[in-house]
Amino acid sequence: MHTIPGAGSEPAPGPTPSEQTGHVLLTQRPAAGRGSWWRSDWAAFALRRAGGLVLSVALLVLVTFLIVPLLPGDPAVSMLGTKATPEAIAELRERMGLNDPIWVQFGHYLTNIAHGQFGDSFRYGIPVSEIIATKLPYTAGLAFGSIVLVLLVSIPLGMLIGVLTRAGRRGWLATAFGAVAGFFASFPTAVAGTLLVVVFAIWLGALPAGGAETASSAVLPIIGLSLGPIFAVARVVRQETYTVLQQDFMRTAKGKRLRAARRYLQHALPNLMASTLTLTGLVLAGLIGGTVVIETVFSYPGLGLEVVQSIIYKDYPTIQGIILVIGGLAILINLLVDVVLGIIDPRTLGGQNHG
């Protein structure tokens, strides 16, 4: 038996279980250290994401400005028609600033953005910000409804299939789900929207085929927009559920005879959310861009339909303003997903590995 010098015959403490394994338990840290660790991780996360946010916005602004002049055609000709005289076209181009050097146009573009404006629409002659303010609620409603539908359906569906096929059970179900999910995850949004119109609007007459006159007009666009993301996310949730159920802590929970609902919701769900949300953020950000397609199919009066019409009429300021807003929403969604991930699993903040 070991003794501590100068302490008589009092036995020396042996190695703790954590020292035997070479790991330090998180509970052994002093409270102050734990708080400073949290604050420092969030501070590093905030600095890193702020830098990434600035870079993403800068690239979005630059690409949005450069891509518009590459569109074929002349905005002045599109507005006046092909029968307009060269003098009238030249006068309109001068009035719209299209004859200015590219760097002068870019300077005006940055000045407008700095003041929270996007210039005046070539087509309507009113500030682009007014057009966006009118159309944004429609697009935001579709996007929010689709995001809610994706999360409410894909996570329970993926977990259910993962539980039913755990440990190699029901191989036929895993194969069938993989085939069906792969098919719908890659199904074109435009085709899905068209089929929904044919079935539910034309054949059954149950829902409106387009427009936004009533609340039910948004049902088919939301379903068409979220159909692919539902199955894309469900596939990931199913695979993560399958992996989590093989972990030792799940076997321990089962050995303690915890109810199935508690095992899956309290122990399995939080552990599969980190990787699931990572892909979900990318899917949902892409879903914002998908509104351009779905609004065109359903003639839904949002930003997507407006940007398509603006491309036809070569309305540069409107195109740039709408793309900036849609890109900004995608960036914001990714940022919010990162914050949620940091709350669920602080290790994703990019600090030290505290496992």
C-alpha positions in Angstrom: 0.0 0.0 0.0 1.3 3.4 -0.9 1.5 6.2 1.7 2.0 10.0 1.3 5.2 11.2 3.0 4.5 13.1 6.1 0.9 11.9 6.3 1.4 8.8 8.5 -0.2 5.7 7.4 -3.0 7.3 5.3 -3.2 5.4 2.0 -2.4 7.4 -1.2 -5.3 7.7 -3.6 -5.0 5.4 -6.6 -5.6 6.5 -10.2 -9.2 7.4 -11.0 -11.0 5.6 -13.8 -10.6 8.7 -16.1 -6.8 8.7 -15.4 -6.6 5.0 -16.2 -8.2 5.6 -19.6 -6.1 8.7 -20.3 -9.1 11.0 -20.5 -10.2 13.9 -18.2 -13.9 13.9 -17.5 -15.7 17.2 -18.3 -17.2 17.2 -14.8 -13.7 17.4 -13.2 -13.2 20.9 -14.6 -13.8 23.8 -12.3 -16.9 25.8 -12.9 -15.0 28.9 -13.9 -13.0 27.0 -16.5 -16.1 25.6 -18.0 -17.7 29.0 -18.4 -14.6 30.6 -19.9 -14.3 27.6 -22.3 -17.9 28.3 -23.5 -17.3 32.0 -23.9 -14.0 31.6 -25.8 -15.5 29.0 -28.2 -18.5 31.3 -29.0 -16.1 34.2 -29.4 -14.0 32.3 -31.8 -17.1 31.1 -33.6 -18.5 34.7 -33.9 -15.2 36.1 -35.3 -14.8 33.2 -37.8 -18.4 33.4 -39.0 -18.3 37.2 -39.1 -15.3 37.0 -41.5 -17.0 34.3 -43.6 -20.2 36.4 -43.6 -18.4 39.5 -44.9 -16.6 37.4 -47.6 -19.8 35.7 -48.7 -21.7 39.0 -49.0 -18.8 40.6 -50.8 -18.7 37.8 -53.4 -22.5 37.8 -53.7 -22.4 41.6 -54.5 -19.6 41.2 -57.0 -21.0 38.2 -58.8 -24.5 39.8 -58.9 -23.2 42.9 -60.5 -20.9 41.1 -63.0 -23.4 38.5 -64.2 -26.1 40.9 -65.2 -24.2 42.7 -68.0 -23.4 39.3 -69.5 -27.1 38.7 -70.3 -27.7 39.0 -74.1 -29.7 41.9 -75.4 -30.1 45.6 -74.8 -32.4 46.8 -72.0 -33.2 50.0 -74.0 -34.3 47.9 -77.0 -36.3 45.6 -74.8 -38.1 48.6 -73.3 -38.7 50.6 -76.5 -39.1 47.7 -78.9 -37.2 46.8 -82.1 -38.9 49.6 -84.1 -37.4 52.3 -81.9 -35.0 54.8 -83.6 -31.3 54.7 -82.8 -31.6 58.2 -81.3 -34.3 57.1 -78.9 -32.3 54.0 -77.9 -29.2 56.1 -77.3 -31.1 58.6 -75.2 -32.6 55.9 -73.0 -29.3 54.2 -72.6 -27.8 57.5 -71.4 -30.6 58.1 -69.0 -30.3 54.7 -67.5 -26.5 55.0 -67.2 -25.7 52.1 -69.5 -23.1 54.1 -71.4 -21.0 54.8 -68.3 -17.8 52.8 -67.8 -18.2 49.5 -65.9 -16.4 50.8 -62.8 -18.6 53.9 -62.7 -21.7 51.6 -62.8 -20.2 49.4 -60.1 -19.6 52.5 -57.9 -23.2 53.6 -58.3 -24.2 50.0 -57.5 -22.2 49.9 -54.3 -23.5 53.4 -53.3 -27.1 52.3 -53.7 -26.5 49.1 -51.6 -24.7 51.2 -48.9 -27.9 53.3 -48.6 -30.1 50.2 -48.6 -31.4 50.8 -52.1 -31.0 48.9 -55.4 -31.7 51.7 -57.8 -34.8 52.2 -59.9 -36.4 49.5 -62.0 -35.9 49.9 -65.8 -39.3 48.3 -66.4 -41.5 50.1 -63.8 -39.5 53.2 -63.1 -39.9 52.8 -59.3 -37.3 51.9 -56.7 -36.4 48.2 -56.7 -36.8 48.1 -53.0 -40.5 48.8 -53.3 -40.8 45.9 -55.7 -38.9 43.6 -53.3 -41.0 44.7 -50.4 -44.2 43.8 -52.3 -43.0 40.4 -53.6 -40.9 39.2 -50.6 -43.8 38.2 -48.3 -45.0 35.8 -51.0 -41.6 34.2 -51.4 -40.9 34.2 -47.6 -44.2 32.4 -47.0 -43.4 29.7 -49.5 -39.9 29.2 -48.2 -41.0 29.2 -44.5 -43.8 26.8 -45.2 -41.5 24.5 -47.1 -38.9 24.5 -44.4 -41.4 23.6 -41.7 -42.9 20.8 -43.9 -39.4 19.4 -44.7 -38.4 19.3 -41.0 -41.8 17.9 -39.8 -41.8 15.1 -42.3 -38.2 14.2 -43.1 -36.9 13.8 -39.5 -39.7 11.5 -38.2 -39.7 9.6 -41.5 -35.9 9.1 -41.5 -35.9 8.0 -37.9 -38.8 5.6 -38.3 -37.1 3.9 -41.3 -33.8 3.9 -39.3 -35.4 2.2 -36.3 -37.3 -0.3 -38.4 -34.1 -1.3 -40.3 -31.7 -1.2 -37.4 -29.0 -3.9 -37.1 -29.8 -5.1 -40.7 -33.5 -5.9 -40.1 -36.0 -5.6 -42.9 -33.5 -5.3 -45.7 -36.3 -5.1 -48.2 -37.6 -1.9 -46.5 -34.1 -0.3 -46.5 -33.7 -1.1 -50.2 -37.2 0.2 -51.1 -36.8 3.3 -49.1 -33.4 4.0 -50.6 -34.8 3.7 -54.1 -37.9 5.8 -53.5 -36.0 8.5 -51.6 -33.3 8.6 -54.3 -35.9 9.0 -57.0 -37.8 11.8 -55.3 -34.7 13.6 -54.0 -33.5 14.0 -57.6 -36.9 14.8 -59.1 -36.9 18.1 -60.9 -38.9 20.8 -59.1 -40.5 22.0 -62.3 -41.7 18.5 -63.2 -43.0 18.0 -59.7 -44.9 21.2 -59.8 -46.4 20.5 -63.2 -47.6 17.0 -62.0 -49.2 18.5 -58.9 -51.1 20.9 -61.1 -52.3 18.2 -63.4 -53.4 15.8 -60.6 -54.8 18.2 -57.9 -55.9 21.2 -59.9 -57.0 19.8 -63.2 -58.1 16.2 -62.5 -59.4 16.5 -58.9 -60.1 20.2 -58.9 -59.2 20.3 -55.2 -56.7 23.1 -55.2 -55.9 26.2 -57.3 -53.6 25.8 -60.2 -51.8 29.1 -59.7 -52.0 32.6 -58.4 -52.2 33.7 -54.8 -55.8 34.8 -54.4 -56.4 32.5 -51.4 -54.4 30.7 -48.7 -54.9 27.4 -50.4 -53.0 28.7 -53.5 -49.8 28.2 -51.6 -50.4 24.5 -50.8 -49.3 23.0 -54.1 -46.2 25.3 -54.5 -45.1 24.4 -50.9 -45.5 20.7 -51.6 -43.7 20.9 -55.0 -40.9 22.9 -53.4 -40.3 20.6 -50.5 -40.9 17.2 -52.1 -37.2 16.7 -53.1 -35.7 18.1 -49.9 -38.0 15.9 -47.7 -36.5 12.7 -49.1 -33.0 14.1 -49.3 -33.0 14.9 -45.6 -34.9 11.8 -44.7 -32.1 9.6 -46.3 -29.5 11.3 -44.2 -31.6 11.0 -41.0 -32.2 7.4 -41.7 -28.5 6.7 -42.1 -27.5 8.7 -39.0 -30.2 6.9 -37.0 -28.9 3.5 -38.1 -25.4 4.6 -37.0 -26.4 6.1 -33.7 -28.4 3.0 -32.7 -25.2 0.9 -32.9 -23.5 3.1 -30.3 -22.7 1.8 -26.8 -24.8 4.5 -25.0 -27.9 3.3 -26.9 -27.2 -0.3 -25.8 -26.9 1.0 -22.2 -30.2 2.8 -22.4 -31.8 -0.3 -23.7 -30.2 -2.3 -20.9 -31.7 0.0 -18.4 -35.1 -0.9 -19.8 -35.9 2.7 -20.8 -39.1 3.0 -22.9 -38.5 3.1 -26.6 -39.9 6.6 -27.0 -37.5 7.9 -24.4 -34.5 6.1 -25.9 -35.1 7.4 -29.4 -36.3 11.0 -28.6 -34.1 11.7 -25.6 -30.9 9.8 -26.5 -30.9 9.1 -30.3 -32.4 12.3 -31.7 -29.9 14.8 -30.2 -26.9 12.7 -31.3 -28.0 12.5 -34.9 -29.0 16.2 -35.2 -25.5 17.6 -35.7 -24.7 15.9 -39.0 -28.3 16.0 -40.1 -28.6 19.8 -39.6 -25.3 20.3 -41.5 -26.8 18.9 -44.7 -30.2 20.3 -43.9 -28.8 23.8 -43.9 -27.4 23.2 -47.4 -30.7 21.7 -48.6 -32.8 24.5 -47.1 -30.5 27.2 -48.6 -31.0 25.6 -52.0 -34.7 25.5 -51.3 -34.7 29.3 -51.3 -33.3 29.3 -54.8 -35.9 26.7 -55.8 -38.6 29.3 -55.3 -37.6 30.8 -58.6 -38.7 27.7 -60.4 -41.8 26.9 -58.4 -43.2 30.4 -58.6 -42.8 30.4 -62.3 -44.7 27.1 -62.6 -47.6 28.3 -60.4 -47.5 32.0 -61.5 -47.0 32.8 -57.9 -46.3 36.6 -57.5 -43.1 36.3 -55.5 -39.5 37.2 -56.1 -38.9 34.1 -58.3 -41.5 35.0 -60.9 -40.5 38.6 -60.8 -36.8 37.8 -61.5 -37.7 35.6 -64.5 -39.8 38.4 -66.0 -37.0 40.9 -65.2 -34.6 38.8 -67.2 -36.9 38.8 -70.2 -37.2 42.6 -70.0 -33.5 43.1 -69.2 -34.4 45.0 -66.0 -30.9 45.0 -64.6 -31.5 46.7 -61.2 -34.5 44.5 -60.4 -32.5 41.3 -61.3 -29.6 42.4 -59.1 -31.7 43.4 -56.2 -33.7 40.2 -56.1 -30.7 37.9 -56.5 -29.0 39.8 -53.7 -32.0 39.3 -51.4 -32.4 35.6 -52.3 -28.6 35.1 -51.8 -28.7 37.0 -48.5 -31.6 34.7 -47.3 -29.5 31.6 -48.1 -26.5 33.0 -46.3 -28.7 33.8 -43.3 -30.2 30.3 -43.2 -26.7 28.8 -43.2 -25.7 31.1 -40.3 -28.7 30.2 -38.3 -28.0 26.5 -38.8 -24.4 26.9 -37.6 -25.7 28.7 -34.5 -28.2 25.9 -33.8 -25.5 23.3 -34.3 -23.3 25.2 -31.8 -26.1 25.1 -29.2 -26.8 21.4 -29.7 -23.1 20.3 -29.9 -20.5 23.0 -28.8 -17.8 20.9 -30.4 -18.9 22.2 -33.8 -18.0 25.7 -32.8 -14.4 24.9 -34.0 -12.7 25.0 -30.6 -10.9 22.2 -28.9 -12.2 18.7 -28.9 -13.9 18.3 -25.6 -15.1 14.8 -26.1 
